[in-house]
């Protein structure tokens, strides 16, 4: 028993040090991003307005499709340089009827495409390949919408010819409930981390919501594949396949998009399982990028960050043992220090992320800072979700290779309440 406790103690210290280093690097990288962003774009003026095609794939999105489309039409960007392509992928609800009755089909800037149900990747490819005419192409989920300045803020990033794609700053739409609050905090922290990932050039996930690509590069790589369940991660890795030194995928902190949070634990587990399983599929497809000596790639991406993604999942399997051990020390040994150390580190990390997030108002910063200590406990709900999804992924791992031989990118909808 003593030997087991010593092993757990060692592992907690070991992983604790790794996490402290990781958090410190991300905080430093995030600050560097903010400094460089301010330096580069402080007095920036748009000299050229490229045409932007916004492709919105939709399957049974009646509660939110109007809000999504109107957020693009209402953007502070020239309408004659904007086009919206809504691809209805065999909806069985009122999605198509809402689109046609709204008058969008008569709008010169909106094209509504109807196809038989083929999956999200196929819907995106149809809209991008066959209907988009812009130099830049955005993917916007039908349960999401854009900040009014999002399109305008996109332009400056693509003035750098090395930039192939950008990830937007995604926020969870505020709603009632603890689960919504947890996701709002999670997205604040995760998208702050993307700043550092851009600085260190280790970004490998351009998430689907508000993602923007050069059309010519999409032509080169062949658009989305349909054989993974996370078409966004898969496409990002395709963009990076020829190296990440001359082809950059970056985070755009001021390109803000809002999306609805998942409203049930069951659906959140399904979502996170899809994310984990899709990343496994993508990693298998691109295994040659791991520990490569190819000079087109940076070592931080291929030797550190990609392998770390797998390492962190395996390390996460020990999480229940660490939690039980801390509870044991707290209850049986009355060791408050270990618990307080973890509590203060996580709470402090959350507060630092909130303080430096420019997109939050002062009022919201105060509100989130006051809630930060509570989130240490509420995040265990998210840990349960992530752990369940991870176990499911590991159980299904023997079927990973065969799963790539199928066209499996179909809609796996979760419950949405619409925007209120």
Secondary structure, DSSP 8 states (H G I E B T S, - for coil): -HHHHHHHHHHHHHHHHHHHHHHHHHHHHHHHHHHHHHHHHTT--------EEEEEEESS-TTTHHHHHHHHHTSSS-GGGEEEEEEEES-SSSHHHHHHHTTGGG-TTEEEEEE-S--HHHHHHHHHHHT---SEEEE--TTEEE-TTHHHHHGGGGGSTTEEEEEEEEEE---SSHHHHHHHHHHHHHHHHHHHHHHTT------STTEEEEHHHHHHHTS--SSSS-HHHHHHHHHHTT-SSSSEEEEEEEEEEEE----SHHHHHHHHHHHHHHHHHHHHHTGGGTT---TTS-HIIIIIIHHHHHHHHHHHTTHHHHHHHHHHHHHTS--HHHHHHHHHHHHHHHHHHHHT-TTS-HHHHHHHHHHHHHHHHHHHHHHHHHHHHHHHHHHTGGGHHHHTTS--------------
